[in-house]
Amino acid sequence: MKSSKVNKIKSFTSGLAFRLISGIVLWLFIFTVILSSIGYIQFTESLTQEYNDSAFRTAESAAMLVNGDKIDEYLRTEDGRNGQEGSTFVGEEYSDRWNRMNLLCQKQNVTLIYVIKVDTSDYGRFLSVFNTVNDGSGYTPWEVGFERETTNEEYEKIYRDIYENGLEQGTVVRTEGLGGREAHITSLIPIKDSKGAVSAILCVERPMDELVSGRKEYLDNILVATIVLAVFSGACLAWYLKRHFAKPVERISAEADRFARENCFADNAPLEDISQIRELRMLASSISKMEEDTLRYMEDLTRATAERERIAVELSLATTIQTNILPSTFPPYPNRKDFDIFASMDAAKEVGGDFYDFYLLDNDRLGFLVADVSGKGVPAALFMMRAKMTIKSLAESGADVNVILSEANAKLCEGNDAGMFVTAWLGIVDTRTGTLAYANAGHNPPLIRHRDGSFEYIKTRPSFILAGMEGVPYKKNEISLLPGDEIFLYTDGVTEATNLDEELFGEARLRDTLNRDPNETVEARCKTVKSAIDSFAGEAEQFDDITMLSVRFNSFQDYESITTLADSFSSELVWEFINRRTKKAELPRNITNKVQIIVDEIYSNIYLYSGATKAEVSFFMDSEHLILTFRDNGKPYDPLTAAEPDITLSADEREVGGLGIFMVKKMATALEYAYEDGANLLTVTISVKS
Amino acid sequence: MKINQNREAEKLTVAIEGRLDTTTAPEFEKALGEIMGGVTELVLDMTNLEYVSSAGLRVILKAQKVMFSQGKMTLTGVNESVMEVFEITGFSDILNIQ
């Protein structure tokens, strides 16, 4: 209770109104005090001066009655009688003078007029020469020659100054209270002889009664007036300030405070007509405007947030749609054992521009591709859908890879005002023969691993991107795959994945990651690469979509091989194998014979001379070629470098050595040799076109 | 591989059936060696010979060298494949092919 009362008082005394008013009243008071003091002093001085002047005039008048040369004569007046009633005056002049002086004294209403001769040795004594008193004063006039001690030092000094220093006028002021007498003023002037020397001093004492009463009256008046004025003006001011200033300011501050707490408009328009004072009106209207603005901003913000949330929901929906559009069931063709395929796409933003695709175009042909649309987010995602569907429908029409890309390019250039473009690598493999046709539209080179080998980049010069420009040519490339070969496709989100030190994952690292384990499944391969990227990137953000496709060819339908011990018995097995395959292929007799001769030559070389323990012969055919491959684990031997026999020699001179290889060289269309992973690999190609 | 021989005094006709390659050539060589004695005219009938590889060529060359000193050797019924081989290897210049 007490403290709340204290708080109330505190809060009141800290208020604007109170401080203003108390300040003004205080100031008024001080001002009045100062002013009245000045007035008081001024009044006193003026009046004193006035009295002084008056006393001096009287003194001067009186001085004319005194003959300065005759002071000593006056002092020799017999019996020292004064001008008392009933006494006889000695010296007519003296008497005459005395009477006149007395008259002056009465008429001028002064208390005393007297002339003294001061003892000039020490100014400590004086003799009365003339002495007149006012009838109403109650004094007794001194006798002539009456000796008296100087009243005090002040008089002494004045006497001295008059006698010695030529002081013409001396004044002694006595305010009330000294010795119980009223306030009075004494003027002293010198009486000079005819030589100009001071012979006596004439003094006039005047009461200052009017001064005192006047002053008192002044003070009383001033005091009363001040108080009245102060109170009145204080009250007026207080009222005025409170009504026109403090109250509006209070209302404004109350409203600002309320708004800060409630954040809504007030019901009662508290700031209307708040004041006539311009600044207060401005303040009030500013506050009203700020309230409006604040509320509007809050509304806008709420709306914007709701909108953003809605967009986020739609985007996540879009992500789902996009994810569902890429084939994501693995294995996609479970009945097909001749190849394994796996692919993944991790978008950087909710929706991305990368995609992969694969399709069985007919029973024998598998198409697969990886592509990267410029940009990320919704625009890239939309263009990606378009590109994917365009390419797929062209592929399903049975066209060649370069034609597919060429026509896809034309279609995608149409209506491409946004200037998007897409890189792509498209391959179509004939699963009977292992022939892979591919075209590269500005995309990263894929990696290929031949069976028992390691991953290397397929470095063919890429054609231009898709949807960049119309009429651009796309080049078709062809390679022959063998069972066990693997291809790995990816987008630059893999090779350009960055870590916090701004290093790139890079092509070398990708290759090395793939080569770590040659026997991984295609799915494991993609996962290995992904986790390698993740651990490389660390805390760094994923900036680009990461897409990869891994495909391994286990067998081709038209491809077959036989593995044997490298001995003469096995050569019969090999002969039977070749016989069967050539029959199945319905080859003409002469080609069959050729094949058998070649196989005989090479295989017998292997088991006779190479020291191999194992050999493999494979037979592969497509519409134009028959490819025989011979593999053995014997000592390295490159038949291509064998010296050719001189076939022009006569029978006697002829050597038979080297003839076999020579015959093979002559009968085959092409011969290739490699020594890989501890094995000789000889590839013989025979043209079978009719 | 099958060998059919027909000896008429010093003329020996050997018909080879099948193929003459690394597997079969040693057998042919051996057989030929047994029956070539005293022959002044050797005829190799290749009508039913499918093909010949370098191993076969070796045997044929050896026979030719022997017959140079003994008399003469003739090859008959050479088919396309065999002829091709003879030509590639220059044996067509050495042998007497009819």
Interface residues (C-beta under 8 A of the other chain):
Chain A: S568 S571 E572 W575 R589 N590 N593 K594 Q596 I597 D600 E601 Y603 S604 L608 I647 T648 L649 S650 A651 D652 R654 V656 L659 G660 F662 M663 K666 M667
Chain B: R19 D21 T22 T23 E50 Y51 V52 S53 S54 A55 L57 R58 L61 Q64 K65 F68 E80 S81 E84 V85 I88 T89 G90 D93 I94
